[in-house]
């Protein structure tokens, strides 16, 4: 059974969103809405390269030193398929600097910001197929908000540059993956580059789609929403999760939103960043069930149930 052997995060210094108002093209009214309604305050931004940010997360990964030769796969979930000009290749640089040249490394982008959960499911499937109980996979999530279009989702979220590293094992007793569900709705509201009318449609389908994918993941795991001790979401904003809580049949207080005001939406890394923070705060006890949830533009909704 797929398990999380170790999870780490690397959070660069946060800057007030207000200082980015001109760069993001925000009006005063839009800035007030981000602060007062969406609960956003700061966002992680780094002068470092994407490779340096990913290496920063790996440097904090418990248990990684000494097991490098067991890493068979390096997966790079991304929202933006190409985030570096030729000939720079952050994934190749990271693999070389970590001494993982013998590991198969590749990028997963199909589910946009939900690609982190897709990468975890794929890592587990590859390790199971290999049949080597000692083999490991390394997931590297988070990226640079390197263009104006990548720095903000209008009227939804401001993008941050935090990263996460996840060491995945094919078995183990901690943080076992119990169930996974994902759906891509497409159609109206399913575009990746959207206009205001399409954004409106997306907001309308959002709560019910989250509720549906949550129930599917819980069914796959053989448990109910009442069994969940915590929900670890993507960090788009607070109001969207307040709206979604009822559709997901989860009390609002169980949705961890502590990172929303200070990190921004860190692409595919959010659920793992929230896991790292929640465990450091002692919010999960051994044996408790929890849910990771993420949504990608293009209307991909994904949920995973774990046992801590």
QUIJOWO-V697310 format. One record per backbone hydrogen bond with DSSP energy under -1.0 kcal/mol. CO is the residue of the C=O (numbers start at 1). NH is the residue of the N-H. If there is no record, write none. Layout:
co->[CO	CO]
nh->[NH	NH]
This chain:
co->[2	3	6	8	10	13	15	16	17	18	20	21	27	28	29	30	31	32	33	33	34	38	41	43	44	49	50	51	52	53	54	55	57	58	61	64	67	68	70	72	73	74	75	76	85	89	90	91	92	93	94	95	96	100	104	106	108	109	111	112	114	115	116	117	118	119	120	121	122	123	124	125	126	127	132	136	136	137	138	139	141	144	148	151	153	153	157	158	163	164	165	166	167	167	168	169	175	176	179	181	183	187	195	196	197	198	199	200	201	202	205	206	207	208	209	210	211	212	213	214	215	216	217	218	224	225	230	231	232	234	238	239	240	241	244	245	251	252	254	259	259	261	263	265	265	266	269	270	271	272	273	274	275	276	277	278	279	285	288	289	290	291	292	294	296	299	300	301	302	303	304	305	305	306	307]
nh->[177	169	167	165	163	45	43	19	20	21	24	26	31	32	33	34	35	36	37	38	40	238	17	15	161	53	54	55	56	57	58	59	60	61	64	67	70	71	136	104	138	106	140	108	88	93	94	95	96	97	98	100	99	103	74	76	78	112	114	115	118	119	120	121	122	123	124	125	126	127	128	129	130	131	135	72	73	168	75	166	164	146	151	159	156	157	153	265	10	141	8	139	5	6	137	3	4	307	305	303	301	190	199	200	201	202	203	204	205	206	209	210	211	212	213	214	215	216	217	218	219	220	221	223	227	228	291	256	293	236	242	243	244	245	248	250	254	255	231	262	263	42	44	160	267	269	273	274	275	276	277	278	279	280	281	283	282	288	308	229	306	232	304	302	300	185	296	183	294	181	292	178	179	290	176]
